[in-house]
Amino acid sequence: MSKNPETFSSASGITVTDLPMEFVEYFNSMIAMDDPRHARLRRIVSAGFTPGVMKRLEDSVQEIAAGIVDGIADRGEVDFVVDVAAALPLKIVCDLMGIPESQYEFVFDQTNIILGASDPEYVDKEADILTALLTAGEGLSNLMTEVAERKRGGDGTDLTSILVNAELEDDQLSVSDLASFFILLVVAGNETTRNAISWGLRYLTDNPDQRQLWQSDFETYAASAVEEIVRLSSPVTYMRRTATRDTELGGQKIAEGDKLCMFYLAANRDEAVFDDPLRFDITRNPNPHIGFGGPGPHFCLGAHLARREITVMFRELFTRLPDIEASGPPDLLMTSFIHGIKHMQASFTPS
């Protein structure tokens, strides 16, 4: 399905809940588009993921991670999700787009509403979910529009500056496309990485042998440990597609208009692919997980950056707070789309 977008379309929506079409594009941007619109938008925003931009971001990941640990090192106990896991990707994404630090908390709150609209912590049970979604999306859209206007005509190196000052008209995004992309980026780039980091600490706490192994030689096991964290955490649970024609898949007849889901979290626990799939094993090799989506045009654009963030965050934690562990159960996000943790206590020896 991932490799065949002509037959399995994203354009009708990517979640099991049918939303009005204006909502689909507004909140999902290019992941809810088919080619050629998807290819054009992905090509343009890829300007923010060039080797030069990535190098600058990777350098800042280390600085930001160190700052996060500085802020908690003397406390001994924290809400790991809010104080650590969420702080890193939020700042990275906002820096990428040139969002001022004064707006970080606002961005964080709106993304929680968009992905946690069915969770009463973020949207009151009596409230209208569509209204809550629209209000949160409008807030982020207005913020992006204001930032873009300030960047227009300037010489900034952030992605917003690059996009609004592109020399060729075909390389410029409309105001609505830019706002929609920003919503996608802060949701996809923030929520997914923060949940991978959060689940990572949970898995390492529950599997002290694997933690000890990784801490014994961080660099040797870092790459495979990060892949295993992404596999088991599978931050995005699924993506939906809609059949554009009658076809057959795995012996199952599919009619034009049928809706299908690719369940990444289930696939990453497939015993036909992974030995002892529920076991957390930082040496797992091969590890052909699809935690960043399946192969094809919609594979995660930020996969490299996400791997870097997870690696740097755990290196900093192991170096500075070597005995940090999850000290309470994960408070799970009430949604089917994201395998998320809202809160999780962690404890460590203050330094």
Stockholm file with secondary structure:
# STOCKHOLM 1.0

chainA/1-351         MSKNPETFSSASGITVTDLPMEFVEYFNSMIAMDDPRHARLRRIVSAGFTPGVMKRLEDSVQEIAAGIVDGIADRGEVDFVVDVAAALPLKIVCDLMGIPESQYEFVFDQTNIILGASDPEYVDKEADILTALLTAGEGLSNLMTEVAERKRGGDGTDLTSILVNAELEDDQLSVSDLASFFILLVVAGNETTRNAISWGLRYLTDNPDQRQLWQSDFETYAASAVEEIVRLSSPVTYMRRTATRDTELGGQKIAEGDKLCMFYLAANRDEAVFDDPLRFDITRNPNPHIGFGGPGPHFCLGAHLARREITVMFRELFTRLPDIEASGPPDLLMTSFIHGIKHMQASFTPS
#=GR chainA/1-351 SS CTTCTTTEESTTCSSSSCCCHHHHHHHHGGGGCCTTHHHHHHHHHGGGGSHHHHHHHHHHHHHHHHHHHHHHTTTSEEEHIIIIITHHHHHHHHHHHTCCGGGHHHHHHHHHHHHCTTSTTTSCTTSCHHHHHHHHHHHHHHHHHHHHHHHTTSCCCSHHHHHHTCSSGGGCCCHHHHHHHHHHHHHHHHHHHHHHHHHHHHHHHHCHHHHHHHHHSHHHHHHHHHHHHHHHHCSBCEEEEEESSCEEETTEEECTTCEEEEEHHHHTTCTTTSSSTTSCCTTCSSCCCCTTCCSSTTSCTTHHHHHHHHHHHHHHHHHHSTTCEECSCCEECSCSSBCCEEECEEECCCC
#=GC SS_cons         CTTCTTTEESTTCSSSSCCCHHHHHHHHGGGGCCTTHHHHHHHHHGGGGSHHHHHHHHHHHHHHHHHHHHHHTTTSEEEHIIIIITHHHHHHHHHHHTCCGGGHHHHHHHHHHHHCTTSTTTSCTTSCHHHHHHHHHHHHHHHHHHHHHHHTTSCCCSHHHHHHTCSSGGGCCCHHHHHHHHHHHHHHHHHHHHHHHHHHHHHHHHCHHHHHHHHHSHHHHHHHHHHHHHHHHCSBCEEEEEESSCEEETTEEECTTCEEEEEHHHHTTCTTTSSSTTSCCTTCSSCCCCTTCCSSTTSCTTHHHHHHHHHHHHHHHHHHSTTCEECSCCEECSCSSBCCEEECEEECCCC
//
